[in-house]
Amino acid sequence: MKIIRDEKELQNEIFKLKAQGKKIGLVPTMGALHEGHLSLVKKAREENDVAAASIFVNPIQFGPNEDLAKYPRTFEADCEKLEKEKTDILFFPEASSIYPEGYGTYINVENNFTDKLCGAKRPGHFKGVSTVVGMLFHLFQPDRAYFGLKDYQQVLVIKKMVKDLRFPVEVVPMPIIREEDGLAMSSRNKYLSPEDRLEALCLSRALKLAGDRVKNGERDRKTIYQLIEKEILKSKNAKIDYISIADAQTLEEREIIDPSSTLIALAVFIKQVRLIDNLLVKTVVS
């Protein structure tokens, strides 16, 4: 695996690969890699000539009171995992290189769905995501880029950016990868104590209950909302940030659940740790 820290070196390497007609698959990450990330790398390896990844804890997608300073950084362990997956290129830049003094250019996807869910709770977050992903697309010139559907809203934002700015890249959404007990894999799970981790299972339990109820014919948003809320609040250290039952494409809230296009999305604090999870209704009713 070739580890590259300098942008010019990366561009030169990509130029050579493109000149050879190589197809490039990109997996952008912030590190602290788990099996969810590695499932993206595996897919990139399968579908392309070159499997590339980036590790960059992007400061501009964190709010002033968020966890930028303590976000888990496990570079050596991440490299070992990427090596095992036969990753060809890893880009690992410094923040001062990506955003040098005087930097002032940003990508802001303005669409009704960017001010909902995490967009409403984390102002400026998706502006930071879009900016760094757009920059990575420019540097890597990937044919395909892979993103996990645990960050469902992020996938919608990136797809919109790609469409509007005519990036010649296919955005490939990938399924949520879960632990055996149902907890959605997340780098922030590292913050959880063993006791807190047990409480965090309230998210997947609530989604399972909701999915089962919808599968059995329930279509009323209020009924499903209350079911989810009740299950989450059984955990004494859980605090709900949001529960959303919305159109899967627009993220507009639904009063009546459409089994073919509804997303149930959650953000819940377990003490100080904010976790997200979601369920596409069509995956349980089809």
C-alpha positions in Angstrom: 0.0 0.0 0.0 1.3 3.4 -1.0 0.8 6.0 1.7 0.7 9.5 0.3 0.6 12.7 2.4 1.2 15.3 -0.2 -1.5 16.4 -2.6 0.8 17.0 -5.6 2.3 13.5 -5.2 -1.2 12.1 -5.1 -2.3 13.9 -8.2 0.9 12.7 -10.0 0.1 9.1 -9.0 -3.5 9.4 -10.1 -2.4 10.9 -13.5 -0.2 7.9 -14.1 -3.0 5.5 -13.2 -5.5 7.3 -15.4 -3.0 7.3 -18.3 -2.9 3.5 -18.0 -6.7 3.3 -18.2 -7.1 2.2 -14.6 -10.5 2.5 -12.9 -10.3 4.0 -9.4 -12.6 3.3 -6.4 -12.4 5.7 -3.5 -13.4 5.2 0.1 -13.2 8.5 2.0 -12.9 8.0 5.8 -12.0 9.8 9.0 -10.1 6.8 10.3 -10.8 4.7 13.4 -11.7 2.0 10.8 -14.1 -0.8 11.5 -15.8 -3.6 9.4 -18.3 -1.0 8.0 -15.4 0.9 6.4 -13.7 -2.3 5.3 -16.9 -3.5 3.6 -16.5 -0.4 1.4 -12.9 -1.1 0.7 -13.7 -4.7 -0.3 -16.3 -3.4 -2.7 -13.9 -0.9 -4.2 -11.4 -3.7 -4.6 -13.9 -5.9 -6.4 -15.2 -3.3 -8.8 -12.1 -1.3 -9.8 -8.5 -1.7 -10.8 -7.3 0.5 -8.0 -8.7 0.6 -4.4 -8.0 3.9 -2.7 -8.8 5.3 0.7 -8.4 8.5 2.6 -8.0 9.2 6.3 -8.7 12.8 7.2 -10.5 14.0 10.4 -12.1 17.0 8.7 -12.2 19.9 11.1 -14.8 22.0 9.2 -17.5 19.4 9.6 -17.3 19.6 13.4 -19.3 22.2 15.3 -17.7 24.3 18.1 -18.9 22.0 20.9 -18.4 18.7 19.1 -15.7 16.0 19.5 -13.0 17.1 17.0 -10.2 17.1 19.6 -11.0 13.6 21.0 -12.2 11.9 17.8 -10.5 8.5 17.8 -7.2 8.5 15.8 -5.8 5.0 15.2 -3.6 5.4 12.2 -1.3 2.4 12.6 -4.2 0.0 13.3 -6.0 1.5 10.3 -3.0 0.9 8.0 -2.9 -2.7 9.1 -6.6 -3.2 8.2 -6.2 -1.5 4.9 -3.2 -3.6 4.0 -5.1 -6.7 4.7 -7.8 -5.6 2.3 -5.1 -5.0 -0.4 -5.7 -1.2 -0.6 -3.5 0.3 -3.2 -3.3 4.0 -2.1 -4.0 5.7 1.2 -4.1 9.5 1.3 -3.3 10.8 4.8 -2.9 14.6 4.7 -2.4 17.2 7.4 -5.3 19.7 8.0 -2.9 22.5 7.3 -2.3 21.1 3.8 -6.0 20.7 3.0 -7.0 24.1 4.5 -3.9 26.4 4.4 -3.9 29.8 5.8 -6.3 32.0 3.9 -8.4 29.1 2.6 -11.9 30.4 1.7 -13.7 28.1 -0.8 -16.5 25.9 0.3 -19.2 23.7 -1.3 -22.6 24.2 0.2 -25.4 22.0 -1.1 -28.6 24.0 -0.8 -31.5 21.7 -0.8 -34.6 21.2 1.4 -33.1 18.0 2.8 -29.8 19.5 4.0 -31.6 21.5 6.8 -33.3 18.4 8.3 -32.1 15.6 10.6 -28.4 16.0 11.2 -28.3 19.1 9.1 -30.7 20.8 11.5 -28.9 19.6 14.6 -25.3 20.2 13.3 -25.3 23.5 11.4 -22.5 23.7 8.9 -21.8 20.0 9.1 -22.8 19.1 5.5 -21.0 22.2 4.1 -17.8 20.7 5.7 -18.6 17.2 4.3 -19.4 18.5 0.8 -16.2 20.6 0.7 -13.8 17.9 1.7 -15.5 15.2 -0.4 -15.5 17.5 -3.4 -11.8 18.2 -2.9 -11.1 14.4 -2.7 -13.0 13.8 -5.9 -10.9 16.5 -7.6 -7.6 14.9 -6.3 -8.5 11.3 -6.9 -10.6 11.5 -10.0 -12.4 8.3 -8.9 -14.7 6.3 -11.2 -16.7 5.2 -8.1 -16.9 6.4 -4.5 -18.3 4.3 -1.7 -20.3 5.5 1.3 -22.1 3.7 4.1 -25.9 4.1 4.5 -25.6 4.6 8.2 -25.0 8.2 7.2 -28.0 8.1 4.9 -28.4 11.9 4.7 -24.8 12.3 3.9 -25.2 10.0 0.9 -28.1 12.1 -0.4 -26.1 15.3 0.0 -23.1 13.8 -1.9 -25.3 12.5 -4.6 -26.8 16.0 -5.0 -23.4 17.6 -5.1 -22.2 15.1 -7.8 -25.3 15.7 -9.9 -25.2 19.5 -9.6 -21.4 19.9 -10.1 -21.2 17.2 -12.8 -18.6 15.2 -11.1 -17.9 12.1 -13.3 -18.1 9.7 -10.4 -20.6 7.0 -9.5 -21.7 7.3 -5.8 -22.1 3.7 -4.5 -24.2 3.4 -1.3 -23.4 0.4 0.9 -25.5 -1.3 3.6 -25.1 -0.6 7.3 -22.8 -3.2 8.9 -23.9 -4.2 12.4 -22.3 -6.0 15.4 -23.8 -9.4 16.2 -26.1 -7.8 18.7 -27.4 -5.3 16.2 -25.5 -2.2 17.1 -24.6 -0.2 14.0 -20.8 0.0 13.6 -19.4 3.4 14.2 -16.1 4.9 15.1 -17.8 6.7 18.0 -18.7 3.3 19.5 -15.1 3.5 20.9 -16.4 6.2 23.3 -18.9 3.8 25.0 -18.2 2.0 28.2 -19.4 -1.6 28.3 -22.5 -0.5 30.2 -23.2 2.4 27.8 -22.7 0.1 24.9 -25.5 -2.1 26.2 -27.7 0.9 26.5 -26.9 1.9 22.9 -28.7 -1.2 21.7 -31.9 0.8 22.2 -31.4 2.3 18.7 -31.4 -0.9 16.8 -34.1 -2.5 19.1 -36.4 0.5 18.4 -35.8 0.3 14.7 -36.5 -3.5 14.7 -39.7 -3.0 16.6 -40.8 -0.2 14.2 -39.9 -2.3 11.2 -41.9 -5.3 12.5 -44.9 -3.1 13.2 -44.8 -1.6 9.7 -44.3 -5.0 8.2 -47.5 -6.1 10.0 -49.4 -3.3 8.4 -49.1 -0.2 10.6 -48.9 3.0 8.6 -49.6 5.7 11.1 -46.5 7.9 11.8 -47.6 8.9 15.3 -48.0 5.2 16.4 -44.5 4.3 15.1 -43.0 7.4 16.6 -44.4 6.6 20.0 -43.3 3.0 19.8 -39.7 4.1 19.0 -39.7 6.8 21.7 -40.9 4.4 24.4 -38.3 1.8 23.5 -35.4 4.3 23.5 -36.3 5.9 26.8 -36.2 2.5 28.5 -32.5 3.2 28.5 -31.8 5.5 31.5 -28.9 7.3 29.9 -30.5 7.8 26.5 -31.5 11.2 25.3 -33.3 11.5 22.0 -31.8 14.1 19.6 -34.4 13.3 16.8 -36.7 10.6 15.5 -37.6 11.1 11.9 -40.1 9.2 9.8 -39.7 10.7 6.4 -39.7 10.3 2.6 -36.5 8.5 1.7 -35.6 10.9 -1.0 -36.7 14.3 0.3 -36.6 13.7 4.0 -39.9 15.4 4.4 -41.8 14.0 7.4 -44.7 11.6 6.6 -48.0 11.3 8.4 -48.8 8.1 6.5 -45.9 5.6 6.0 -45.3 4.7 2.3 -43.6 1.2 2.5 -41.8 1.8 -0.8 -40.1 5.1 0.2 -39.8 5.8 3.9 -36.7 6.3 6.0 -36.9 5.9 9.8 -33.9 7.7 11.2 -32.6 8.2 14.8 -30.0 10.3 16.6 -29.7 9.5 20.2 -27.2 10.5 22.9 -26.0 7.8 25.3 -24.6 10.1 27.9 -22.3 12.4 25.8 -22.0 10.1 22.8 -24.2 10.9 19.9 -25.1 7.8 17.8 -27.2 7.6 14.6 -29.0 4.7 12.9 -31.7 4.2 10.4 -34.0 1.8 8.6 -35.3 1.9 5.1 -38.8 0.6 5.4 -38.8 -1.1 2.0 -36.0 -3.4 3.2 -38.3 -5.0 5.8 -41.6 -5.0 3.9 -40.5 -6.1 0.4 
